[in-house]
């Protein structure tokens, strides 16, 4: 069944989307709109796009905050057979120039035939020669002058290879990579995720995730919108301003499934410690993904949430990536967090996950790594772990590169044959992730490109970052470690940390010693920077390569 057929069918499911939060609803509380009403309005959007001469297979770029309007326009594009390109919003006003550069690179590279911009953002992006036409988002919505009735929509014929989404990955603005998600891939992954997550009638999904990120757009919009699942939708800024809102929305509206990256669960945990009168007993799928899952963060959340009826088995650590639409591996719903505790030195030296028992928490941070099991491949996908150089398949507990193959895999990157060729080997998608398998489940260790080779050991920067992030005066989740070539070509370690402490010398010394404990050598440099200045992607992930560049060019914002 095509995406258009799914949208038509889901419109009559009797379910819908409830918009909550001040950014979406102002002071009006909440409002629930049926999928049928959203669908009828989206048909009018699709007809308005067709009236402008857009054809099936064209691309439309959309720049706007999370809103009913954005959601309707995305659906309208899909109903007209047009691929949506939802563009990232500026992370910080200080990076406005980089935002404009990156936005223009995506628009041009993606061959957008039209750019739709929310009024709030129109002042930030002005057309220059070479840009496609730019219009206000409201110009294609029902009620605007010249917008036809939804009955005027000419529904295109089904084409499994036609793009539904062009999803640009975070990274360099000079060489953007647009992941192509054709109809067949989106449909396959939505079905796979629904089956693996055991979604059922009565589920209520709750999301504040940005719609320019694959987890928000595919996992928490395309899926409920095409499956007819009830959705509670808020805006990212409402969560970030008051992280406790997330748990309140779940409590207020009986949320059963939600998701967020690791840092969001840390923020939610802090809010829960101050909360009263919540009911989290309905939440049976609490997905942690998009960035490495920290077992300590998960366990802290469970401890804070249990007094409100949350059950530890509802934790759902998963793996996904834009190159498979969103879902890659899912655990069994209801099992909760399961970890493999392995000898750190053996893992780093021999790339073998040797089980180890450590009872002393201080010893655990130095001698061992606790790595979450992220479940099995979703239906239609298969995975294997191979040697990064020879591509020889490795046995369980041997660390290598994770490869994926199956119905949810992208055909490649738009207009990037070089990157597409590098992405595949013998029809297998090369993820760039170091991982191993255990009882058929995926265990991630880190990114190949980020590994720091020190004294013959493969040190994972996440280990240093988490260890340093737990120190007094350091902002947890805001630490970056990377390698630098040092004396006689040997690699050394640089640690950059955001700090919230006046005694900088004491913090610097603590970071120095903790890094030495974790990787066996002292850091070459410890750089303390102001809060909010570490480079991050539009989805909030730390950018190690960008941080390294700022270190080399001496542009870090030091305290």
C-alpha positions as CSV (number, residue, x, y, z in Angstrom):
1,X,0.0,0.0,0.0
2,X,1.4,3.4,-1.0
3,X,1.9,6.4,1.3
4,X,-1.1,8.2,-0.3
5,X,-3.3,5.1,0.2
6,X,-2.3,4.9,3.8
7,X,-3.0,8.5,4.4
8,X,-6.5,8.1,2.8
9,X,-7.2,5.1,4.9
10,X,-5.9,6.6,8.2
11,X,-8.0,9.7,7.7
12,X,-11.1,7.7,8.7
13,X,-9.6,5.9,11.7
14,X,-11.4,8.0,14.2
15,X,-8.1,9.2,15.7
16,X,-6.2,12.4,15.5
17,X,-3.6,14.8,16.8
18,X,-3.8,16.9,19.9
19,X,-1.6,20.0,19.8
20,X,-0.3,21.1,23.2
21,X,2.2,23.7,24.6
22,X,2.4,27.4,24.5
23,X,4.4,27.6,21.3
24,X,1.8,25.7,19.3
25,X,-1.4,26.7,21.2
26,X,-0.5,30.1,22.8
27,X,-2.5,30.4,26.0
28,X,-5.3,28.2,24.7
29,X,-4.2,25.0,26.4
30,X,-4.7,22.1,23.9
31,X,-6.8,21.2,20.9
32,X,-7.4,17.9,19.2
33,X,-7.9,17.7,15.5
34,X,-9.0,14.6,13.7
35,X,-6.7,13.1,11.1
36,X,-9.7,13.5,8.7
37,X,-9.7,17.3,9.2
38,X,-5.9,17.4,8.8
39,X,-6.2,15.3,5.7
40,X,-8.9,17.4,4.1
41,X,-6.8,20.6,4.7
42,X,-3.7,18.8,3.3
43,X,-5.6,17.9,0.1
44,X,-6.1,21.6,-0.3
45,X,-2.4,22.3,0.2
46,X,-1.6,19.6,-2.4
47,X,-4.0,21.2,-4.9
48,X,-2.4,24.7,-4.2
49,X,1.0,23.3,-5.0
50,X,-0.3,21.7,-8.2
51,X,-1.9,25.0,-9.1
52,X,1.6,26.5,-8.9
53,X,2.8,24.0,-11.5
54,X,4.5,21.5,-9.2
55,X,4.4,17.9,-10.4
56,X,4.7,14.5,-8.8
57,X,8.4,13.9,-8.1
58,X,9.2,17.6,-7.5
59,X,10.7,18.7,-4.1
60,X,9.4,21.4,-1.8
61,X,11.5,22.9,1.0
62,X,9.7,23.9,4.2
63,X,11.2,26.1,6.9
64,X,9.0,26.6,10.0
65,X,8.6,25.6,13.7
66,X,6.6,22.6,14.8
67,X,2.9,23.5,14.2
68,X,-0.4,22.3,12.7
69,X,0.5,24.3,9.6
70,X,3.8,22.6,9.1
71,X,2.3,19.2,9.7
72,X,-0.5,19.9,7.1
73,X,1.9,21.2,4.5
74,X,4.1,18.0,4.8
75,X,1.0,15.8,4.4
76,X,-0.1,18.0,1.5
77,X,3.2,17.5,-0.3
78,X,2.9,13.7,0.1
79,X,-0.7,13.7,-1.2
80,X,0.4,15.5,-4.3
81,X,3.3,13.1,-4.9
82,X,5.8,15.8,-3.9
83,X,8.9,15.1,-1.7
84,X,9.1,17.2,1.5
85,X,12.4,18.8,2.6
86,X,11.8,20.0,6.2
87,X,14.7,22.3,6.9
88,X,16.5,22.6,10.3
89,X,15.8,25.7,12.4
90,X,18.7,27.9,13.7
91,X,20.1,26.4,16.9
92,X,21.6,29.6,18.3
93,X,21.2,33.1,17.1
94,X,25.0,33.4,17.2
95,X,25.2,30.9,14.4
96,X,22.8,32.7,12.1
97,X,25.3,33.0,9.3
98,X,26.0,29.3,9.3
99,X,22.3,28.6,9.4
100,X,21.7,30.7,6.3
101,X,24.6,29.1,4.5
102,X,23.4,25.6,5.4
103,X,19.8,26.3,4.5
104,X,20.7,27.7,1.1
105,X,23.0,24.7,0.4
106,X,20.2,22.2,1.2
107,X,17.6,24.1,-0.9
108,X,19.9,24.3,-3.9
109,X,21.4,20.9,-3.7
110,X,17.9,19.4,-3.2
111,X,16.5,21.1,-6.3
112,X,13.6,22.6,-4.4
113,X,11.1,24.0,-6.8
114,X,9.5,26.1,-4.1
115,X,10.4,27.2,-0.6
116,X,7.7,27.8,2.0
117,X,8.7,29.8,5.1
118,X,6.8,30.6,8.3
119,X,6.3,34.3,8.9
120,X,8.4,34.1,12.1
121,X,11.4,33.0,10.1
122,X,11.0,35.1,6.9
123,X,13.3,37.8,8.1
124,X,16.1,35.3,8.6
125,X,16.2,34.1,5.0
126,X,16.0,36.3,2.0
127,X,16.1,35.1,-1.6
128,X,19.2,35.7,-3.7
129,X,19.8,35.1,-7.4
130,X,19.7,31.4,-8.0
131,X,17.2,30.6,-5.3
132,X,13.8,29.0,-6.2
133,X,10.6,31.0,-5.5
134,X,9.9,31.7,-1.8
135,X,6.4,32.1,-0.4
136,X,4.9,32.2,3.1
137,X,3.6,28.9,4.4
138,X,0.2,30.4,5.0
139,X,-0.1,31.1,1.2
140,X,-0.8,27.4,0.5
141,X,-3.1,26.7,3.4
142,X,-6.9,26.6,3.2
143,X,-8.5,30.0,3.5
144,X,-5.6,31.8,1.8
145,X,-6.5,33.7,-1.4
146,X,-6.5,31.5,-4.4
147,X,-6.1,28.2,-2.5
148,X,-8.5,25.7,-4.2
149,X,-10.7,23.1,-2.5
150,X,-9.2,19.8,-1.7
151,X,-11.5,18.3,-4.3
152,X,-9.2,19.9,-6.9
153,X,-6.3,17.7,-5.9
154,X,-5.2,15.4,-8.7
155,X,-4.0,12.3,-6.8
156,X,-1.0,10.9,-8.7
157,X,-0.6,7.2,-9.6
158,X,1.4,5.0,-7.3
159,X,5.1,4.9,-7.8
160,X,7.1,3.0,-5.2
161,X,10.4,4.7,-6.3
162,X,9.1,8.3,-6.1
163,X,10.6,10.2,-3.2
164,X,8.4,11.1,-0.3
165,X,11.1,12.6,1.9
166,X,14.5,14.1,1.2
167,X,16.1,14.1,4.6
168,X,19.3,16.1,4.9
169,X,21.8,14.8,7.5
170,X,23.6,17.0,9.8
171,X,27.2,17.9,8.9
172,X,29.1,20.0,6.4
173,X,27.2,22.7,4.7
174,X,29.5,22.7,1.7
175,X,28.7,19.0,0.9
176,X,25.2,18.4,2.0
177,X,23.9,14.8,2.0
178,X,20.2,14.3,1.3
179,X,19.0,10.8,2.2
180,X,16.5,9.7,-0.4
181,X,13.4,8.0,1.2
182,X,11.2,6.7,-1.6
183,X,7.6,5.5,-1.0
184,X,8.6,1.8,-0.8
185,X,11.3,2.5,1.9
186,X,9.0,4.7,4.0
187,X,6.2,2.2,3.9
188,X,8.4,-0.7,4.7
189,X,10.0,1.0,7.7
190,X,6.7,2.3,9.1
191,X,5.3,-1.3,8.9
192,X,8.5,-2.7,10.4
193,X,8.6,-0.2,13.3
194,X,4.9,-0.7,14.1
195,X,5.3,-4.4,14.2
196,X,8.5,-4.4,16.2
197,X,7.1,-1.9,18.7
198,X,3.8,-3.8,19.0
199,X,1.8,-0.7,18.3
200,X,-1.9,-1.4,18.9
201,X,-5.3,0.3,18.9
202,X,-5.4,2.6,21.9
203,X,-1.8,3.6,21.8
204,X,-1.2,7.4,22.3
205,X,2.1,8.7,21.0
206,X,3.5,11.8,22.6
207,X,6.2,13.9,20.9
208,X,8.0,17.2,21.2
209,X,10.7,16.1,18.6
210,X,11.5,18.5,15.8
211,X,9.9,17.6,12.5
212,X,13.1,18.3,10.6
213,X,14.7,15.3,12.3
214,X,14.0,11.8,11.2
215,X,12.9,10.6,14.6
216,X,10.3,13.3,14.7
217,X,9.3,13.3,11.0
218,X,9.1,9.6,10.4
219,X,8.9,8.0,13.8
220,X,6.4,10.4,15.4
221,X,4.6,11.9,12.5
222,X,4.6,9.7,9.4
223,X,3.9,6.6,11.5
224,X,0.9,7.8,13.5
225,X,-0.4,9.8,10.5
226,X,-0.4,6.8,8.2
227,X,-1.4,4.2,10.8
228,X,-4.2,6.2,12.4
229,X,-2.6,6.4,15.8
230,X,-3.5,9.1,18.3
231,X,-0.7,11.7,18.6
232,X,0.0,14.4,21.2
233,X,2.3,17.0,19.5
234,X,4.2,19.7,21.2
235,X,7.1,21.9,20.0
236,X,10.8,21.3,21.0
237,X,11.1,24.8,22.5
238,X,8.3,24.0,25.0
239,X,10.1,20.9,26.2
240,X,13.6,22.6,26.4
241,X,12.2,25.6,28.3
242,X,10.4,23.4,30.8
243,X,11.5,19.7,30.5
244,X,8.8,18.7,33.0
245,X,6.2,19.5,30.4
246,X,7.0,16.3,28.6
247,X,6.0,14.1,31.6
248,X,3.0,16.3,32.2
249,X,1.7,15.8,28.7
250,X,2.1,12.0,29.1
251,X,0.2,12.2,32.4
252,X,-2.5,14.5,31.1
253,X,-3.3,12.6,27.9
254,X,-2.6,9.0,28.8
255,X,0.5,8.7,26.6
256,X,1.6,5.1,26.0
257,X,4.7,5.7,23.7
258,X,7.2,8.5,23.5
259,X,10.9,9.0,22.5
260,X,13.9,11.3,22.9
261,X,17.6,11.3,22.8
262,X,19.7,10.5,25.8
263,X,20.1,14.2,26.9
264,X,16.3,14.7,27.0
265,X,15.9,11.8,29.5
266,X,18.5,13.5,31.7
267,X,16.5,16.7,31.6
268,X,13.3,14.9,32.3
269,X,14.9,13.2,35.3
270,X,15.8,16.5,36.9
271,X,12.3,17.7,36.4
272,X,10.7,14.6,37.9
273,X,12.7,15.1,41.1
274,X,10.7,18.3,41.6
275,X,7.4,17.0,40.3
276,X,4.2,16.1,42.1
277,X,0.9,14.5,41.1
278,X,1.8,12.8,37.8
279,X,0.5,9.5,36.4
280,X,3.1,7.8,34.2
281,X,1.5,4.3,34.5
282,X,0.2,4.4,31.0
283,X,3.7,4.9,29.5
284,X,4.8,1.4,28.2
285,X,7.3,2.5,25.5
286,X,9.9,5.1,26.5
287,X,12.3,5.0,23.5
288,X,15.9,6.3,23.9
289,X,17.7,6.8,20.6
290,X,19.4,9.2,18.2
291,X,22.5,9.4,20.4
292,X,24.3,6.8,22.5
293,X,22.2,5.4,25.4
294,X,23.8,6.0,28.8
295,X,22.7,3.2,31.2
296,X,23.3,5.5,34.2
297,X,21.0,8.1,32.7
298,X,18.3,5.5,32.0
299,X,18.5,4.1,35.5
300,X,18.3,7.6,37.0
301,X,15.2,8.2,35.0
302,X,13.6,5.0,36.1
303,X,14.3,5.8,39.8
304,X,12.8,9.3,39.4
305,X,9.7,8.0,37.4
306,X,8.8,4.9,39.4
307,X,7.0,6.9,42.2
308,X,4.6,8.1,39.5
309,X,3.7,4.6,38.3
310,X,6.4,4.2,35.6
311,X,7.7,0.6,35.2
312,X,11.3,-0.1,34.4
313,X,10.3,-2.6,31.7
314,X,8.9,0.3,29.6
315,X,12.4,1.6,28.8
316,X,13.0,1.0,25.1
317,X,16.7,1.5,24.0
318,X,16.8,1.4,20.2
319,X,19.0,2.1,17.2
320,X,18.0,4.0,14.0
321,X,19.3,6.3,11.3
322,X,18.0,8.4,8.5
323,X,19.5,5.9,5.9
324,X,16.8,3.3,7.0
325,X,14.1,6.0,7.3
326,X,14.3,5.7,11.1
327,X,14.0,2.3,12.8
328,X,17.0,-0.1,12.6
329,X,16.8,-2.3,15.7
330,X,14.2,-2.5,18.4
331,X,14.1,-4.5,21.6
332,X,11.0,-6.5,22.8
333,X,8.5,-4.1,24.2
334,X,8.3,-4.5,28.0
335,X,11.7,-6.0,28.6
336,X,13.4,-2.7,29.6
337,X,17.1,-1.9,29.7
338,X,19.6,-4.8,29.4
339,X,23.3,-4.2,29.4
340,X,26.5,-6.1,28.6
341,X,29.3,-5.3,31.0
342,X,32.7,-5.9,29.3
343,X,36.4,-5.4,30.0
344,X,37.3,-2.0,28.8
345,X,41.0,-2.7,28.0
346,X,40.3,-5.9,26.1
347,X,37.6,-4.1,24.1
348,X,39.9,-1.3,23.2
349,X,43.0,-3.4,22.6
350,X,41.6,-6.6,21.0
351,X,38.1,-5.4,19.9
352,X,36.5,-8.2,21.7
353,X,33.7,-7.8,24.2
354,X,34.9,-9.9,27.1
355,X,32.3,-10.1,29.9
356,X,33.5,-8.9,33.3
357,X,32.0,-8.6,36.8
358,X,32.7,-5.4,38.6
359,X,30.9,-4.5,41.8
360,X,32.7,-1.3,42.8
361,X,31.1,1.7,41.0
362,X,34.4,3.6,40.9
363,X,36.2,0.6,39.5
364,X,33.4,0.1,37.0
365,X,34.1,3.5,35.4
366,X,37.7,2.7,34.8
367,X,37.9,-1.1,34.2
368,X,34.6,-1.8,32.4
369,X,32.0,-0.5,29.9
370,X,28.3,-1.1,30.3
371,X,26.8,-1.3,26.9
372,X,23.0,-1.4,26.3
373,X,21.5,-4.1,24.1
374,X,19.5,-2.4,21.4
375,X,17.4,-5.3,20.2
376,X,17.2,-7.1,16.9
377,X,16.7,-5.8,13.4
378,X,13.2,-4.7,12.6
379,X,11.2,-6.9,10.2
380,X,12.6,-6.6,6.6
381,X,16.1,-5.7,7.7
382,X,19.1,-8.0,8.4
383,X,22.4,-7.0,10.0
384,X,25.9,-8.3,10.3
385,X,29.2,-7.1,11.8
386,X,32.3,-7.2,9.7
387,X,36.0,-6.4,10.0
388,X,36.3,-2.7,8.9
389,X,39.1,-3.4,6.6
390,X,38.5,-6.8,5.1
391,X,34.7,-6.9,5.4
392,X,35.0,-10.5,6.7
393,X,31.9,-11.3,8.9
394,X,32.8,-11.6,12.6
395,X,31.5,-13.9,15.3
396,X,29.5,-12.7,18.3
397,X,31.3,-10.4,20.7
398,X,33.8,-9.4,18.1
399,X,33.7,-5.6,17.3
400,X,33.6,-4.4,13.7
401,X,31.5,-2.3,11.4
402,X,27.7,-2.7,11.5
403,X,26.2,-3.4,8.0
404,X,22.4,-3.4,7.2
405,X,20.4,-4.8,4.3
406,X,16.7,-5.0,3.5
407,X,13.5,-3.3,2.6
408,X,14.0,-0.1,4.7
409,X,17.4,0.8,3.2
410,X,17.7,4.1,1.3
411,X,18.8,3.8,-2.4
412,X,21.4,6.5,-1.5
413,X,22.2,10.2,-1.3
414,X,20.6,12.6,-3.7
415,X,23.0,13.8,-6.4
416,X,25.9,12.4,-4.5
417,X,27.1,9.3,-6.4
418,X,30.5,9.4,-4.6
419,X,28.8,9.3,-1.1
420,X,26.3,6.7,-2.3
421,X,29.1,4.4,-3.6
422,X,30.9,4.7,-0.3
423,X,27.7,3.9,1.6
424,X,27.3,0.4,0.1
425,X,29.4,-2.7,-0.2
426,X,27.8,-5.7,-2.0
427,X,24.3,-4.3,-1.4
428,X,25.0,-3.9,2.3
429,X,24.7,-0.4,3.9
430,X,27.9,0.5,5.8
431,X,26.7,2.4,8.8
432,X,30.1,3.6,10.1
433,X,29.2,2.3,13.5
434,X,31.5,0.0,15.5
435,X,29.3,-2.7,17.1
436,X,29.1,-6.4,18.0
437,X,26.2,-8.9,18.2
438,X,25.1,-10.7,21.4
439,X,22.4,-13.4,21.2
440,X,21.3,-11.7,18.0
441,X,21.0,-8.3,19.6
442,X,22.9,-5.2,18.5
443,X,25.5,-3.6,20.9
444,X,27.0,-0.3,19.7
445,X,30.5,0.8,20.8
446,X,31.0,4.1,18.9
447,X,31.6,5.7,15.5
448,X,34.6,4.5,13.5
449,X,35.7,8.0,12.5
450,X,35.7,9.1,16.2
451,X,37.9,6.4,17.7
452,X,41.1,7.6,19.3
453,X,44.0,5.2,18.9
454,X,46.2,5.6,21.9
455,X,49.1,3.1,22.6
456,X,47.5,0.4,20.4
457,X,44.1,0.8,22.1
458,X,41.0,2.0,20.4
459,X,39.7,4.5,22.9
460,X,36.0,5.5,22.4
461,X,35.5,9.2,23.1
462,X,32.1,8.5,24.6
463,X,33.8,6.9,27.5
464,X,35.9,9.9,28.3
465,X,33.0,12.3,27.7
466,X,30.7,10.4,30.1
467,X,33.3,10.0,32.8
468,X,34.2,13.7,32.6
469,X,30.6,14.7,32.4
470,X,30.0,13.3,35.9
471,X,32.5,15.6,37.5
472,X,31.4,18.5,39.7
473,X,31.4,21.8,37.7
474,X,31.1,20.1,34.3
475,X,27.9,20.3,32.3
476,X,26.9,16.7,31.8
477,X,26.3,15.9,28.1
478,X,28.4,18.9,27.1
479,X,31.9,17.4,26.8
480,X,33.8,16.5,23.6
481,X,36.9,14.4,23.4
482,X,38.9,13.9,20.2
483,X,42.3,12.7,19.1
484,X,45.3,14.8,18.0
485,X,48.5,13.6,16.4
486,X,51.3,14.3,18.9
487,X,54.9,13.5,19.5
488,X,56.5,11.1,16.9
489,X,53.1,10.7,15.2
490,X,51.4,9.2,18.3
491,X,47.8,10.2,18.9
492,X,46.9,12.1,22.1
493,X,43.6,13.3,23.6
494,X,42.0,16.7,23.8
495,X,39.0,17.3,26.1
496,X,36.7,20.3,25.7
497,X,34.1,20.8,28.4
498,X,31.4,23.3,29.2
499,X,31.7,24.3,32.8
500,X,29.5,26.0,35.4
501,X,32.0,26.6,38.2
502,X,34.3,29.4,39.4
503,X,37.3,27.2,40.4
504,X,38.5,26.5,36.9
505,X,41.8,25.2,38.0
506,X,40.2,22.5,40.2
507,X,37.8,21.5,37.4
508,X,40.7,21.3,34.9
509,X,42.7,19.1,37.2
510,X,39.8,16.8,37.9
511,X,39.2,16.4,34.1
512,X,42.9,15.7,33.6
513,X,42.9,12.9,36.2
514,X,39.6,11.4,35.1
515,X,40.8,11.2,31.5
516,X,44.1,9.6,32.6
517,X,42.1,6.9,34.5
518,X,39.9,6.2,31.5
519,X,42.4,6.0,28.6
520,X,45.7,5.5,30.3
521,X,47.4,8.7,29.2
522,X,47.0,12.3,30.3
523,X,45.2,14.6,27.9
524,X,47.3,16.8,25.7
525,X,44.9,19.7,26.5
526,X,41.9,20.4,28.7
527,X,39.9,23.3,27.3
528,X,37.1,24.8,29.4
529,X,34.4,26.7,27.5
530,X,31.4,28.7,28.2
531,X,27.9,27.0,28.5
532,X,26.1,26.7,25.2
533,X,29.1,27.1,23.0
534,X,30.1,23.5,22.0
535,X,29.2,22.9,18.4
536,X,26.1,20.7,17.9
537,X,24.1,19.6,15.0
538,X,20.5,20.8,14.4
539,X,19.3,17.8,16.3
540,X,21.5,18.5,19.3
541,X,24.3,16.0,18.7
542,X,27.8,17.0,19.6
543,X,30.1,17.7,16.6
544,X,33.5,16.3,17.4
545,X,35.0,17.2,14.0
546,X,33.7,20.7,14.2
547,X,35.1,21.1,17.8
548,X,38.5,19.8,16.7
549,X,38.4,22.4,13.9
550,X,37.6,25.2,16.4
551,X,40.4,23.9,18.7
552,X,43.0,24.1,15.8
553,X,41.8,27.5,14.7
554,X,41.7,28.8,18.3
555,X,38.0,29.8,18.0
556,X,36.7,28.0,21.1
557,X,34.8,30.3,23.4
558,X,37.0,29.8,26.5
559,X,36.0,30.7,30.0
